[in-house]
Amino acid sequence: MLASTIPTFGIDFPGNRFKRCFMRRNRQVLLSGLVLVVLAAPCGIFAINPAQAGGWDVSRGAAPSDGSQLPRVLIIGDSISNGYAATVRKQLEGKAVVDHWATPLWVTHGGIHAGLEKAVGDYQYAVIHFNHGLHGWQKDRTPEGSYEPAMRRYMVAMKKCAKGATVIWGSTTPMTVKGSPEQLDPENNPTILRHNAIAAKVMKKNGIAVNDLYAQVVDHPEWSRKDRFHYDGNGSKQLGQTVAAAISKALDSRAAATTPVE
């Protein structure tokens, strides 16, 4: 059926054998194009190789080689978290196994709840530290009035997936003017601030701890890579230390709560 619909573009084929060869070649090209379209779909992100997805995937931390049992934690974030994930792992070495879900999904995205379920999977986490801010500031992605109800729905999904884990929300880092990181983006950074304020309110209502990553970097333009969003090695290290400290504190609190009183 597919072969009969392949166009011949007005070519006068000398024989059926050549015609079939031409049609088969075009069919292969068409099918290859269809595969590329499927792979480009956001909801298919977990079905493709991490290298093809530009690094968007879940990376699982390695369990201790000596067989000791450590709590497992999950950090969730966009490309900013790609910068600090290694520092978090280093800071928590010997204390926790660190998984990392690097994702371009935002809270109003239709696939984010399914993405969260797949990222958590069957693991039992002690702590989950998350942020989904820098891919959802655009008005066509997060229309006016949609962010708060979407965040509330996401927290329902988060609590279900967390299965008793301590959840920490990290505020979204600033947007600056490209090439001039000492200047906050006058058009878009107010949206970041507004979303942070809304999210903080939702976290308070849900009893979720807040880790203010925005405050950590906003007064340090020297850490910027000058591309509006990202940080150099020093800035990423500072963010990683801040995230690791929040997770470590949560782990200590959980340990204290389960320690028998003598």
C-alpha positions, 0 to 999 in steps of 0.5 A: 500500500505504501509503495503504491503511493510513493511519487515517481516525480515524472521519471520515465522508468525503463523497466519495472525492476528499476521502478521497484528499486526507486520506490523501495529507496524512497520508502526507506527515506520516508520511514526514516523521516517518520522515525525522526519525527517520533524521536523528536516528540517530548513524551518520547524522551525516555525511549531514546539514547541520552546522547541523542537527547542532548543529555536529558535522561536519568543517571543512576548513582552507583551503589557502594562497592563494599556492599554497604547500604546507603540511602538513595536521593534524587535531584531533578532539574534542567540544564542548571542541574547538569552543572551542579550534579557532579558536585552533589555526588561528590559532597554526598559520597559515603552518605548517599547514592545520588540519582539525577533526572535532567529534564527539559519538562516544565510543570504545565507540560502534559508529560511531566507527571508521567516523566516523574513516575518513570524517573522515580520508578520502583526506587525508594528515595530518602530525599528528592530535591527538584526544580522545573523552572527555566523551561516554563517561563515563556507565555506560550508554555505557561499562560497567565494563571496556569502556573499555580494550579499546575504546580499544585497538581504536580505536588500531588503527583510528587507526593504519590511518587515520593513514597515518604521521601523528604521533598525539597524544592529549589527555587529557579535561578535568575535570567540575565541579559545576554553578555551582561550578567550583572543585568537581570533580564527586564522582560523575563526575570520578573516571570521567574520571580513571580513563579518562584513566589507562587511555588514557595506559597504552594510549598509552604501549604504542602510542608515542603522545604525551600532551598533558595538557589535564586538567592545563592547566585543573583549577586554573583554575575562573575559566575555567569557564562553570559548566556542568560542562564548558565554558570561557570565551574565556580558557580555550579560548584556553589550551587552543588554545595548548596543543594548537597547541604540541603539534602544532607540536612534532610538525611540527618533529620530522617536519621535522627527521627528513626534513631531509638531513644535510649 
